[in-house]
Amino acid sequence: MNKQLNGKIALVTGGSTGIGFAAAQELAAQGARVFITGRRQAELDAAVEAIGPAATAIRADASVLSDLDAVYAQIASSAGKLDILFANAGGGDLLPLGAITEEHFDRIFGTNVRGVLFTVQKALPLLTDGASIILTSSTTSVQGTASFSVYSASKAAVRNFARSWALDLKDRGIRVNAVSPGPIRTPGLGGIVPDEARQGLFDALASQVPLGRLGEPQEIGSVVAFLASDAASFINGAELFVDGGMAQV
């Protein structure tokens, strides 16, 4: 097994399921000590059991600033530094223009934009020079998607964070990149429609992907580990699409 991340300390927000869990699993497999956050203790416990002794769970909501303070206080106390930050926590649901509510907007932007901003900003004192920050954007940031405009706009904001923060942090040699998944087979994707409509959603999305299938969380996790590693040492301010070609053709 490749252990190119030996000695590295990583934080994955939203790390108990889906893409975040797969990324945490891969970072740990490559030698990193990984802290994961999530809102549900049972899922965090299951994730730590699956990842193994390299993982530590911290129950936290990335949109709550006091929770973020507690996360970084624990990392500072037990590890003293942070080399890899995967600001992944986020989500969204469907509402068409005309039905969008303040609650819908505030909840999605609160986690996907405000939460990402303060997750990164509050990490700065712990981040080592030359650290890697990875943000989760989405193919929806560059494609129109009916009934998904608020989520899509939030991910477009995340994409620009990577561009702008790469400049803000250049004097410390900290790289900031975004990974933009296409449709990935996760509980979050399936959860945007009722259970009886889930397979229909998956089939419809797969039909839009040139490779003819949904992606798997592990395929995103591998890209996150690459961006975290020295193999990506000259990749900065970039957006890596992991979408089977969906937004590329």
N, C-alpha and C positions, 0 to 999 in steps of 0.2 A: 504493500500500500504506500502511495506517495505521502510523505510526511513533510511537505514543503512549508506547512504552517506551524511547525513545532515551536513552542514558546510564545505563540501569539495569543492575545486575549481578544475575544470577539463578543459583541453584543448583537443579538438578532431580536428586534421587536416583532411582535406577532409571530413568535417562534414555536407555538405549541401545535399548530396544524398547518396543512397545505404547504405553500411555497416556503414560508418561514421555517417550518419544521424540517423540510428537506434540505434547506440551506444549512441549518444548524447541524444536521446530521453529517453533511459533507464536510463542513468546516472542522468538526470534531474528528472525523475520519482522517483528515489530513494533518492532524496534530494540534489543532487549536483548543484552548479552553474556552468554552462557549457559555455565555449567559443568555437565557431566553426569557422574554416577557410574554404575558398573555393575561386575559381577564378572568379565565376560568381555571380554578385550581386543579380540577380533575384532569383536564387536558394537559396542563403543565406537568403534572405528576406522571402521566402516561408518556409524555414526550421525553422526560428525563430518564425514565426507565428504558425507553427504546434507544436513546442516544448513548447512555452509559455514564461512567463516572466523570467524563470531561464536561458534562453539562450541569448547570445550576439554573434553577427556575426562580424567577421573581414575579410574583403576581402584581401586575401594574396595567393601567390604562394609559396608552401613549398620548391620549388627548388631555390628560390631567397632569398639570405641571408639577404638583406636589408628588405625584407618583413617580415622575421622572427624576425628581430630586432624590427620592428614596432609592431608586435603581442605581443612580450614579454614586450615592453614598456607600451602598453595599459593594459595588465594584471597586471603588477607591479603597475600601477597608480590606477587601480580600484579595485583590489583584494589583492595585496600585497604578494601573495604566489601562489603556485601551488601544489596540492596534487595528481592529476591524470593526466597523459599525455598519450593519445592514438595517437601515431604517425602512422596515417592511410593513409595519402595522398599517392597516387601512381596509377599506371596504366601501360598498355602495349598493344601492338598490334602484329599481326601475320606477320612474315617474315621468310622464310626458310633460312638455311645456303646457301650461294651463292648469296643471295639478300640483306643481312643485310648491312645497310649503317651507316656511322658515325652519321648521324642525329638520326637514330633509336636508336643506342646504347647510344648516349649522352643524349637523351631525357629521356629514360627509367631509365638509371642509375642515371641521374641527379635528378630525383624525388624520385625514389625508394630506392636509396642508399645514394647519397650525401645529398638529402633533409632530409631523416630520420636521418642521422648522425648529421647534424647541427640543426635539430629540437630538438633533445635530448640535444646536447651539450650546445646550447644556453639557454635551460631551466634550467640548473643546478643551477644557482644562485637563482632562484625562487622556486625550488623544496624543499619541506619540508623533513626533515629526516623521513624515513619511508614511503616515497611516493611510488606510483605504476606507473611504465612505462610499457605500452603495445604496442607492435609493430605488424603490420600486415604482416605476411609472407603468405605462400600459400602451398597447397599440391604440387604445381608444383616444389617446392624447393627440393622434394625428388623423384619426378617422371619425367620420360622423356616425353616431349610433343612436337610433331612435330610442326615446325614453330614458336615455343614459347620459344626458348632457351635463348634469352636475358632477357626476363621477368623472366623466371624461375631462371636464375643465379642471378638476382638481389634479388629475394626472398630468395635464399640460403644465400646470404650475410646478409640479415636482420636476418635470423635465428641465424647466428653466432654473430651478434651484441648482441642479447639477452644473449647468453652464456658469452661473454667477458665482457659486461657492468655490468652484475650481480657481477662479480669479482671487476671491477673498483669501483663500488659504494657500496660495502659491508660494508665499515666502516660507511656509513650514513644510513644503514638499508633500502636502496631503492631497491625495488624488480623490476626486469626487466624480462618480459615474452613475448612470441610471441603467437599470435593466428593464426592458419593456416586454413583458410576456404577452403572447396572444392568449387564446382560450386554453386554460390549463384545467385538468380534471381535479378540482379541489372542492371541499365542502362549501367554500365561499361562492364559487361559481354556481354550483347546483342550488344553493340556497336563495338565489335571486328570483326563482320561480317556485310555484307549488310542487310538491313531490311528484304528482302525476304528470307534470309537464317537463320534468328534468331530462328525461331521455330525449324528448323532442328537441329541447334546447341544445343538448350536446350534439345531436345529429345535425342540426341546422348549422351550428358553429363549425363542426368538422367539415361540412360541405364547402365552407368558405376558405379553408386552409389548403394551399396547394399540395401539401403532403397527405391530405385526406383524413386527418385524425386530430384529436385533441393532444396537447402536450401533457407531459407528466411532471409533477412537482420536482422530481429528481433532475429533470433536464434544466430547470431553472437553477436548482441548487448547485449544479456543476459550474454554471456560468458565474454565479456569485463567488464561488471559491476561486475561480480563475481571476476575477477582478480583484479579489482580496490578496492575490499572490504576487510574487515578484515577476511572474511570467507576464503580468499586465503592467509592468512598471512604467511604460511610456503611453499608457491609455489614461486620458484625463479629460473630463468634461464631456464624455461621450455617452451615447445611448446605444446599448446593444439590444437589438430586437431578437427575441427568442420566440418566434411565432409561426414556424413552419412556412414562412413566406407570406403570411396573410396580409401584412401591411406593406409588402415589398413589390407586389406585382399588380 
